[in-house]
């Protein structure tokens, strides 16, 4: 039987239970009834609060922990924003040799002990938010954007994606096409591969080299529409080796193309 029914049953002294009761006993009866009512109300409120707020078990995360675990850098609309890695201040403290450096941390990206893995380690040491997988996702998008912007002579788009030196070389080719009244048409069929082949940290500058293997159709025509280069009906296999760089000390998360090559 619950607490409240027991208290009511034990404390009940109904009016008229025995004839000849004095005014003092009636007063005591009134006090007992009010005491029971208030006690029952207190128990009810306690049980309601308990059901709403719950009980602490000792394993709950503090609001700080939950916030920190979701502290991910917000991407912007430019080249390759690198999302921040979730933080976990509740994790155990470890030595520098063990903290976040498992031997297979770059699994699927670089083999342990290789120059590429050591380069990724050096970049990550300067930028805790660095994630090569997210970088490669952005690099694929940037590769396609740059190739198409170059074909279309879109200087405005290229300025945001290229270093000043690379932009100047691209702009020179675009100017030459414009001078000769040539127009280039490029269409991607697929980007089959985008893999890291080099990584290096120079002071605060991180450099990543990516090999892109793609299939595309490209043709250049003169002002009369005659083909001067390429083939509109042929899919060409293209391999490009591009290097991107970023200042890890800057709040700008974007990478820019700083070098190009091909095989």
C-alpha positions in Angstrom: 0.0 0.0 0.0 1.3 3.5 -0.9 2.4 6.0 1.6 -0.4 8.5 1.2 -3.3 5.9 1.8 -1.5 4.7 4.9 -1.2 8.2 6.3 -4.9 8.9 5.7 -6.1 5.7 7.3 -3.9 6.1 10.4 -4.8 9.8 10.9 -8.5 9.7 10.3 -10.7 10.9 13.2 -14.1 11.6 11.7 -16.5 14.1 13.3 -19.2 12.3 15.5 -17.1 9.2 15.9 -17.9 9.3 19.6 -20.5 11.4 21.3 -19.5 14.0 23.9 -16.2 15.0 22.2 -14.8 18.2 23.6 -13.9 21.3 21.5 -10.2 20.5 22.2 -10.5 17.1 20.5 -12.2 18.7 17.6 -9.3 21.1 17.3 -6.9 18.3 17.3 -8.9 16.5 14.6 -8.7 19.6 12.4 -4.9 19.9 12.9 -4.5 16.2 12.0 -6.5 16.5 8.8 -4.5 19.6 7.6 -1.2 17.9 8.5 -2.2 14.9 6.4 -3.3 17.1 3.4 0.0 19.1 3.4 2.1 16.0 3.8 0.4 14.3 1.0 0.8 17.4 -1.2 4.5 17.5 -0.4 4.9 13.8 -1.3 3.0 14.4 -4.6 5.2 17.3 -5.6 8.4 15.4 -4.7 7.3 12.4 -6.9 6.5 14.8 -9.8 9.8 16.5 -9.6 11.6 13.2 -9.5 9.8 12.0 -12.6 10.5 15.2 -14.5 14.1 15.8 -13.5 15.2 12.2 -13.2 18.1 10.9 -11.1 21.8 11.3 -11.6 23.7 8.1 -12.0 27.2 9.6 -12.0 27.7 8.9 -15.7 26.1 12.0 -17.2 28.1 14.4 -19.3 28.2 18.0 -18.2 26.8 20.6 -20.6 30.4 21.6 -21.2 31.3 18.2 -22.4 28.3 18.0 -24.8 29.1 21.4 -26.2 32.8 20.6 -26.7 32.0 17.3 -28.5 30.0 19.2 -31.1 32.5 22.0 -31.6 33.0 21.5 -35.2 34.3 24.3 -37.5 31.7 25.7 -39.9 32.5 25.4 -43.6 32.2 28.5 -45.9 31.4 28.7 -49.6 35.0 29.0 -50.9 37.5 26.3 -51.9 38.2 23.6 -49.4 37.0 24.3 -45.9 38.5 21.8 -43.5 36.0 20.9 -40.8 37.3 21.0 -37.2 37.7 17.7 -35.3 35.3 17.1 -32.4 36.9 17.8 -29.0 36.6 15.6 -26.0 37.9 17.2 -22.9 36.5 14.2 -20.9 39.1 11.9 -22.5 42.0 10.6 -20.5 45.2 12.5 -20.4 48.0 10.8 -22.3 51.6 11.4 -23.1 52.7 13.2 -26.3 53.7 9.8 -27.8 50.2 8.4 -27.4 47.9 11.4 -27.7 45.9 11.0 -30.9 48.8 9.3 -32.8 47.8 5.7 -33.4 50.0 3.9 -35.9 47.1 3.6 -38.3 45.7 7.1 -37.9 45.9 7.7 -41.7 44.5 4.3 -42.7 43.4 4.3 -46.3 45.3 7.6 -46.9 49.0 6.8 -46.1 51.0 3.8 -44.9 52.5 4.1 -41.4 56.2 5.3 -41.5 56.1 6.6 -45.1 57.1 10.2 -46.0 53.4 10.9 -46.7 52.4 9.8 -43.3 55.1 11.8 -41.6 54.1 14.8 -43.6 50.4 14.4 -42.5 51.6 14.1 -38.9 53.5 17.4 -39.2 50.5 19.2 -40.6 48.2 17.8 -38.0 50.6 18.9 -35.3 50.2 22.5 -36.4 46.4 22.2 -37.2 44.3 20.1 -34.9 41.3 20.4 -37.2 43.1 18.9 -40.2 41.3 15.9 -41.7 42.8 14.6 -45.0 39.6 12.8 -45.9 37.6 16.0 -45.8 40.4 17.8 -47.6 40.2 15.3 -50.5 36.4 15.7 -50.8 37.0 19.5 -51.1 39.9 18.9 -53.5 37.8 16.9 -55.9 35.3 19.8 -56.0 38.0 22.4 -56.4 39.6 20.4 -59.2 36.5 20.4 -61.3 35.7 24.0 -60.5 39.2 25.2 -61.6 39.3 23.2 -64.8 35.8 24.4 -65.9 36.6 28.0 -64.8 39.8 27.9 -66.8 38.0 26.6 -69.9 35.4 29.3 -69.6 37.8 32.1 -68.9 36.2 32.8 -65.6 38.8 34.9 -63.9 36.6 35.9 -61.0 36.2 32.3 -59.9 39.9 31.5 -60.5 41.1 34.4 -58.2 39.4 32.7 -55.2 40.9 29.3 -56.0 44.5 30.0 -57.1 47.6 31.5 -55.6 48.7 34.7 -57.3 51.5 32.9 -59.2 49.3 30.2 -60.6 46.6 32.7 -61.4 49.0 34.7 -63.5 50.0 31.6 -65.6 46.3 30.7 -66.1 45.4 34.2 -67.0 48.2 34.3 -69.6 46.7 31.3 -71.4 43.2 32.8 -71.3 44.5 36.1 -72.7 46.2 34.2 -75.6 42.9 32.4 -76.3 41.1 35.7 -76.3 43.7 37.3 -78.6 43.3 34.5 -81.1 39.5 34.4 -80.7 39.5 30.8 -79.6 36.9 29.2 -77.4 37.5 26.1 -75.3 34.7 23.6 -74.3 35.4 21.1 -71.6 33.1 18.5 -70.0 33.9 16.1 -67.2 32.9 12.5 -67.7 34.2 11.3 -64.4 36.9 11.9 -61.7 38.1 8.4 -61.1 40.8 9.1 -58.5 41.8 11.8 -56.1 44.6 10.6 -53.9 47.3 12.2 -51.7 50.8 11.7 -52.9 52.7 14.3 -50.9 52.4 16.2 -47.7 54.7 18.8 -46.1 54.6 21.4 -43.4 56.9 24.4 -43.9 56.8 26.7 -40.9 53.1 27.6 -40.7 52.3 26.5 -44.3 50.8 23.1 -45.1 51.2 21.7 -48.6 49.3 18.7 -49.9 49.9 17.2 -53.4 47.0 15.3 -55.0 47.0 13.1 -58.1 43.7 13.4 -60.0 42.8 10.8 -62.6 39.8 11.9 -64.7 38.1 11.4 -68.0 36.9 14.5 -69.9 36.0 15.8 -73.3 37.7 19.0 -74.4 37.9 20.9 -77.7 39.1 24.3 -78.7 37.5 26.1 -81.7 38.4 29.2 -83.6 35.9 32.0 -84.3 34.6 30.2 -87.3 33.9 27.0 -85.2 36.8 25.1 -86.7 38.5 22.7 -84.3 42.1 23.8 -83.5 42.7 21.4 -80.6 41.0 18.4 -79.0 38.1 16.2 -80.1 34.5 16.7 -79.2 33.8 13.0 -79.7 36.7 11.5 -77.8 37.0 10.9 -74.0 40.5 11.6 -72.9 42.2 10.1 -69.9 43.8 12.9 -67.9 46.3 12.7 -65.0 47.0 15.9 -63.1 49.3 16.4 -60.1 48.2 19.5 -58.2 49.6 21.0 -55.0 47.4 23.0 -52.6 48.6 25.1 -49.7 47.2 26.8 -46.6 48.5 28.9 -43.8 47.7 26.9 -40.7 48.1 29.9 -38.5 45.3 31.7 -40.3 41.7 31.6 -39.4 40.9 31.2 -43.1 40.2 27.5 -43.6 40.6 27.6 -47.4 43.3 25.9 -49.4 44.6 27.4 -52.7 46.2 25.8 -55.7 49.9 26.7 -55.7 51.4 24.3 -58.3 50.2 22.2 -61.3 51.7 19.3 -63.2 50.6 16.4 -65.4 51.6 12.9 -66.5 
